[in-house]
Amino acid sequence: MMKVSRWCGLLTGPLFIAAFFVLGAVRDNYNPMRHPVSALSLGPWGWTASLAFGVCGTLGLIFAAGLWRAGGMVAAILVGLWAIGLLGLGLFDTDPVSGFPPGQPVPPDTTFHSTLHNLFSILVLLGLTAACFVFAGERGWLWMGYSLASGLVFGVAFMVAGSGFAQAPNLVDIGGLWQRIAIVVGWTWLTVLAFLSKELSSA
């Protein structure tokens, strides 16, 4: 179980990043600079993005379970919240945003499923940002600096992206770019954490 959990931690970040870069590249009229990864769940092939959220969220939960069994209960809860957030994002679609999918109007009021989607995105933001800070003091100064910087960049970029998706005039055209900065930084930190968690390799 412990070895499996470590592998899940190693795989979830790269798999998520690869899936959404590929899906974003093959969808017509999708602009990764402008549109959120969640928008890929909309339209005829949206189930592929929802599946990616679900698979990566499940891998993240298994990783969190390994952290719990290794004794890092607080950190495990935070990583678990991040993973639950991913699962929720896969279950509940966002409303059309920033012109994607084309031809689908934005509802005058946020739909119920999009409201839930936004709530689960908060779990992703808070869970991963807090995990970076909680883990910061565990492995020396180099790791501390990397973890604090990762948590700060992830949190700030995530919120800037949200402002872009909310149609802030100076950010709407680059909301997707800021979200990808957040994802690459945050998910890479999780991968490094799994790599360094040697205790998860013991049965």
C-alpha positions as CSV (number, residue, x, y, z in Angstrom):
1,M,0.0,0.0,0.0
2,M,2.7,2.5,0.9
3,K,4.7,1.9,-2.2
4,V,1.6,2.2,-4.3
5,S,0.7,5.5,-2.7
6,R,4.1,6.9,-3.5
7,W,3.8,6.0,-7.2
8,C,0.3,7.6,-7.2
9,G,1.9,10.8,-5.9
10,L,4.6,10.6,-8.6
11,L,2.1,10.1,-11.4
12,T,-0.8,12.4,-10.6
13,G,1.0,15.7,-11.4
14,P,2.6,14.8,-14.7
15,L,-0.5,12.9,-15.8
16,F,-2.7,15.9,-15.1
17,I,-0.4,18.4,-16.8
18,A,0.1,16.2,-19.9
19,A,-3.7,15.5,-20.2
20,F,-4.7,19.1,-20.2
21,F,-1.9,20.3,-22.5
22,V,-2.9,17.6,-25.0
23,L,-6.7,18.1,-24.6
24,G,-6.2,21.9,-25.0
25,A,-4.2,21.4,-28.1
26,V,-6.7,19.3,-29.9
27,R,-10.0,21.1,-29.1
28,D,-11.2,23.6,-31.7
29,N,-11.4,27.2,-30.7
30,Y,-9.8,26.5,-27.3
31,N,-7.2,29.1,-26.4
32,P,-5.0,28.0,-23.4
33,M,-3.8,31.6,-22.9
34,R,-7.5,32.6,-22.3
35,H,-9.6,29.6,-21.2
36,P,-9.5,27.5,-18.0
37,V,-8.7,23.8,-18.1
38,S,-12.1,23.3,-16.6
39,A,-13.7,24.5,-19.8
40,L,-12.4,21.4,-21.5
41,S,-15.1,19.5,-19.7
42,L,-17.7,21.2,-21.8
43,G,-18.8,20.2,-25.3
44,P,-18.8,16.8,-27.1
45,W,-15.5,15.6,-25.8
46,G,-15.8,17.1,-22.4
47,W,-16.0,13.6,-20.8
48,T,-12.3,13.2,-21.5
49,A,-11.4,16.2,-19.3
50,S,-13.8,15.1,-16.6
51,L,-12.1,11.6,-16.6
52,A,-8.7,13.2,-16.3
53,F,-9.9,15.1,-13.2
54,G,-11.3,12.0,-11.7
55,V,-8.3,9.8,-12.4
56,C,-5.8,12.4,-11.0
57,G,-8.0,13.1,-8.0
58,T,-8.2,9.4,-7.2
59,L,-4.4,9.1,-7.5
60,G,-4.0,12.1,-5.2
61,L,-6.3,10.5,-2.6
62,I,-4.2,7.3,-2.6
63,F,-1.1,9.4,-2.1
64,A,-2.8,11.3,0.8
65,A,-3.7,8.0,2.4
66,G,0.0,6.9,2.2
67,L,1.1,10.2,3.9
68,W,-1.5,9.6,6.6
69,R,-0.1,6.1,7.3
70,A,3.4,7.5,7.3
71,G,2.4,9.8,10.2
72,G,1.9,13.1,8.4
73,M,-1.8,13.5,9.3
74,V,-2.2,17.2,8.9
75,A,-0.3,17.2,5.6
76,A,-2.3,14.2,4.4
77,I,-5.6,16.0,5.1
78,L,-4.4,19.0,3.1
79,V,-3.3,16.9,0.1
80,G,-6.6,15.0,0.5
81,L,-8.6,18.2,0.3
82,W,-6.7,19.1,-2.9
83,A,-7.5,15.6,-4.4
84,I,-11.2,15.9,-3.4
85,G,-11.2,19.3,-5.1
86,L,-10.1,17.6,-8.3
87,L,-12.7,15.0,-8.0
88,G,-15.4,17.6,-7.5
89,L,-14.1,19.6,-10.5
90,G,-14.6,16.5,-12.6
91,L,-18.1,15.8,-11.4
92,F,-19.5,19.4,-11.7
93,D,-18.9,21.3,-14.9
94,T,-18.2,25.0,-15.0
95,D,-20.4,27.3,-17.0
96,P,-19.1,28.6,-20.4
97,V,-16.4,31.1,-19.7
98,S,-14.4,33.6,-21.8
99,G,-16.1,32.6,-25.0
100,F,-15.6,28.8,-24.7
101,P,-17.3,26.8,-26.0
102,P,-18.1,29.1,-28.9
103,G,-21.8,29.7,-29.4
104,Q,-22.8,28.7,-25.8
105,P,-24.0,31.8,-24.0
106,V,-22.9,32.5,-20.4
107,P,-26.0,32.0,-18.1
108,P,-27.2,35.3,-16.5
109,D,-26.8,33.6,-13.1
110,T,-24.3,31.1,-12.1
111,T,-25.8,27.6,-12.3
112,F,-25.9,25.2,-9.3
113,H,-23.3,22.8,-10.8
114,S,-21.0,25.7,-11.6
115,T,-21.3,27.0,-8.0
116,L,-20.3,23.6,-6.8
117,H,-17.4,23.6,-9.3
118,N,-16.2,26.9,-7.9
119,L,-16.4,25.6,-4.3
120,F,-14.3,22.6,-5.2
121,S,-11.8,24.8,-6.8
122,I,-11.4,26.6,-3.5
123,L,-10.5,23.2,-1.9
124,V,-7.8,22.8,-4.6
125,L,-6.4,26.3,-3.8
126,L,-6.5,26.1,-0.1
127,G,-5.4,22.4,0.2
128,L,-2.3,22.7,-2.0
129,T,-1.2,26.1,-0.8
130,A,-1.5,25.1,2.9
131,A,0.3,21.8,2.2
132,C,3.2,23.6,0.7
133,F,3.5,25.7,3.9
134,V,3.0,22.8,6.3
135,F,5.6,20.6,4.6
136,A,8.1,23.5,4.3
137,G,9.8,22.9,7.6
138,E,10.5,19.2,7.2
139,R,13.6,18.7,5.1
140,G,16.1,21.6,5.5
141,W,16.5,25.1,4.2
142,L,16.5,24.3,0.5
143,W,13.3,22.4,0.7
144,M,11.8,25.1,2.9
145,G,12.6,27.8,0.4
146,Y,11.2,25.7,-2.5
147,S,8.0,24.8,-0.7
148,L,7.3,28.4,0.5
149,A,8.0,29.8,-3.0
150,S,5.8,27.1,-4.6
151,G,2.9,27.8,-2.2
152,L,3.2,31.5,-2.8
153,V,3.4,31.3,-6.6
154,F,0.6,28.7,-6.8
155,G,-1.7,30.7,-4.6
156,V,-1.1,34.0,-6.3
157,A,-1.3,32.7,-9.8
158,F,-4.4,30.7,-9.0
159,M,-6.2,33.8,-7.8
160,V,-5.0,36.0,-10.7
161,A,-6.3,33.4,-13.1
162,G,-9.7,33.5,-11.3
163,S,-9.8,37.2,-11.8
164,G,-9.2,36.7,-15.5
165,F,-12.0,34.1,-15.7
166,A,-14.2,36.6,-13.9
167,Q,-13.6,38.9,-16.9
168,A,-11.2,41.4,-15.2
169,P,-10.4,43.6,-18.3
170,N,-6.6,43.5,-18.0
171,L,-6.5,39.8,-17.2
172,V,-9.3,38.1,-19.2
173,D,-7.0,37.3,-22.2
174,I,-4.3,35.7,-20.0
175,G,-6.3,34.0,-17.3
176,G,-5.5,30.6,-18.8
177,L,-1.8,31.4,-18.8
178,W,-1.8,32.3,-15.1
179,Q,-3.8,29.1,-14.3
180,R,-1.2,27.0,-16.1
181,I,1.6,28.7,-14.2
182,A,-0.3,27.7,-11.0
183,I,-0.9,24.2,-12.1
184,V,2.7,23.5,-13.3
185,V,4.2,25.0,-10.1
186,G,1.8,23.4,-7.7
187,W,1.6,19.9,-9.3
188,T,5.4,19.8,-9.8
189,W,5.8,20.5,-6.0
190,L,3.6,17.5,-5.3
191,T,5.6,15.3,-7.6
192,V,8.9,16.4,-5.9
193,L,7.2,15.7,-2.5
194,A,6.3,12.2,-3.6
195,F,9.9,11.6,-4.9
196,L,11.4,12.7,-1.6
197,S,8.9,10.8,0.6
198,K,11.1,7.7,1.0
199,E,9.1,6.6,4.0
200,L,6.2,5.8,1.6
201,S,8.4,3.0,0.0
202,S,8.4,0.9,3.2
203,A,5.7,-1.7,3.4
